């Protein structure tokens, strides 16, 4: 794992968070009884989500870099 891979994870997290925040209020307005799903997360929830997203992005990048298995 290198710095470039960590920077890629950071960039993906920042972009997806910005996209979500841009539409969150609209989603909450349309959610009716489920509006609580779109509440402002606590700092702990944001930290936990960032960690999960970083692991997902890093895992996907590492899988993508593996040599392709030959077809049978």
RAUR-V707789 format. One record per backbone hydrogen bond with DSSP energy under -1.0 kcal/mol. CO is the residue of the C=O (numbers start at 1). NH is the residue of the N-H. E is the energy in kcal/mol with one decimal. If there is no record, write none. Layout:
co->CO nh->NH e->E
co->CO nh->NH e->E
//
This chain:
co->2 nh->6 e->-1.8
co->3 nh->7 e->-2.4
co->4 nh->8 e->-2.0
co->5 nh->9 e->-2.1
co->6 nh->10 e->-2.2
co->7 nh->11 e->-2.5
co->8 nh->12 e->-2.4
co->9 nh->13 e->-2.2
co->10 nh->14 e->-2.6
co->11 nh->15 e->-2.5
co->12 nh->16 e->-2.6
co->13 nh->17 e->-2.4
co->14 nh->18 e->-2.2
co->15 nh->19 e->-2.3
co->16 nh->20 e->-2.3
co->17 nh->21 e->-2.8
co->18 nh->22 e->-1.6
co->20 nh->24 e->-1.6
co->23 nh->27 e->-2.3
co->24 nh->28 e->-2.7
co->25 nh->29 e->-2.1
co->26 nh->30 e->-1.5
co->31 nh->34 e->-2.2
co->32 nh->35 e->-1.5
co->34 nh->37 e->-2.2
co->35 nh->38 e->-1.8
co->36 nh->39 e->-1.4
co->42 nh->46 e->-2.4
co->43 nh->47 e->-2.4
co->44 nh->48 e->-2.7
co->45 nh->49 e->-2.5
co->46 nh->50 e->-2.3
co->47 nh->51 e->-2.0
co->48 nh->52 e->-2.3
co->49 nh->53 e->-2.8
co->50 nh->54 e->-2.4
co->51 nh->55 e->-2.3
co->52 nh->56 e->-2.2
co->53 nh->57 e->-2.7
co->54 nh->58 e->-2.7
co->55 nh->59 e->-2.5
co->56 nh->60 e->-2.6
co->57 nh->61 e->-2.5
co->58 nh->62 e->-2.6
co->59 nh->63 e->-2.4
co->60 nh->64 e->-2.3
co->61 nh->65 e->-1.6
//
